[in-house]
Amino acid sequence: MPQRFGLYSDLTVAENMDFFMDIFGIFGSERKKRKDQYLGFSNLTPFQDRLARNLSGGMKQKLGLACVLVHQPRLLILDEPTNGIDPVSRKEFWEILCAMQKEGMTILVSTAYLDDGEKCDQIILMHNAHALDQAAPSAFRADFSSLEQAMIHRIEATDRMLSGDHFGI
């Protein structure tokens, strides 16, 4: 699922869902079941007749997620899914992701929001196109008061080492 809204803004919420179910060959009673399920848990059921272009940023992200989930993938890759959406929508979005993860879906998220990182089982810290570390959030922040402080420290230490400044002077 891309960071930017990639659905059809001139279609309604329901029409976008129908389009993706057509692509994935979901018809009959299974179609209605999945539409109800994914519009329901994304709180979009009351907005089925609204044009996608008239949705808020958070609602667009939830519609995008619902459309991606209709074929029930085992792996979901999200590129900064909560970028630019309001705090309530971010919370709801993560509730949906956590529910999917509990059902056995593997979810890979790229994000700069470290509070989003706290919700993950594992984090890979990337800097200048290199993976610096991989661990659980609790392991990253074990010696720090926050995940943010731990990440900043690790990145600054790497930059000092690469610049030849091993003493932090």
N, C-alpha and C positions, 0 to 999 in steps of 0.2 A: 504494500500500500504506500503510495507516494506521499511526501510531505504536503504538497499542494493538492487542492481539490481537483480530482481528475475525472469526475463524473459529468453527466450531461445536464448542464444548467437549465436547458429549455424543456427538460422532462420533469415530471413530478417525482416525489419520493417513491411512490408505488411503481411508476414507469421505469425508474432506474433499477429498482429491485427486479422487476419483470425482465428487463433487458439482460441483466446478469444471469438470471435463472434460465433464460433462453439460451444464452451462450454455453452454460454448463449442462444443458439438457435436463433441467429439473421441471417436471410437469405433473399434472394431476394432483392427488391429495398431498403428495410430498411437497409440492410447490406452495400450497396454502400453509402447510405446517411450518415450513422454513420461513416463509414471509412473516407469519404471525410471530414466530420465535425471535427472529433477528430484529424486526421492527419493535417488538415488545420490549426486549431487554435493552434496546438502545433508546427507549422512550420516544420513538418516532411514529408510533401508531396513530396518534391524533393528527399527524402532519402528512399523511399519505397523499393528499391532494395538493400539497404546496409544491410550487416549482422549486427545484433544487437551488436556483440562484437566489431565492428569497429566504434561505435558511441562514441562521447564524453560523459563524465559523465552527463552533463546537458541534452544532447539528450536522454540518457538512462532513466533519470528520467521522461522526458516528454513522452517517449514511454510507460513507466510503467504507468503513469497517463492516457494516452490515452486508454491503454488496460483495465484499471480498470473502466474507464468511459463508455465503449461501452454498458454496460447494464443499464446505466443511473440510478445509485443508488440514493436514497434520502439522505443517510448518507455516507460520505467519511471519513475514518480514515487514517491519514498520520503520519508515524513515521519519524521524522526529514527528510522531503522530500528534503530540500535544502542543506543538509550536503555535503560538498565537491564539490559543483558545482560552476561554475564561476558566477560573478556578473550579467552578461547579462542574463544567463540562469535562475538565481534566480528571476530576475525581470520578465522575460517571464512566469515563472512557477506561480508566484503570480498573474499575470494578468489573467492567465487561471483560477486559483482558485477563484479570485474575480468575474469573469464572471459566474462561476458555482454557486457561492453563490447568486448572483443577480437573477439567475434563480430559486432559492428556495432550493438549496442543503444545507444541514447542513454539515459543515466541521469541524472536530476535528483534530488539529495538535499538535504533541509534538515537541518542538524545544528548543534549547538552544540559538538560535539567537534572541536577543531581538528586533532587527529591524523587524524580522518576526512577533514577538508578537505585535508590533505596528499596524500591518495590521488586527488584529483580533478584533472582537466585544467584546469578553470577554477573560480574562486570568485567569487561575488557577495556582497559584504559588505553585509548589511542592518542598519539601525539605526533604530529608531523608525519602522518601516514605509517606509523610504526606502533605495534602493540607493545606497550611497556609492561603491563601486568594483567593478570587475570585472577580474580578471587571473588569471594562473597563480599557484599558491601561491609559486613561487620569486620571482616579481615582487613579490608582497606583502612577502615577508620579505627582500628584497634588502639593505636597510640595517639589518636587525634580526637578533638572534640566534635568534629563533623566530617562527613564524607568530602565536603568541599575543601576543607583544610588539608585532608589527606591527599586529594588529587593535586591541589596546587603545590604542595610540598614535593610530591613525586615528579611532577613536570618540571619544577624549578631545579630540582636536583639533577634531573636528566640534562637539562639545558646547561647547567654549570659544568657537568662532566664532559659534555660534548664540546664546550668552549675551552676546556682546559683549566677552568677555575674550580679545582677540587676543594678549595677551602672556603668558598662562598664569600670571598672578599670583594 
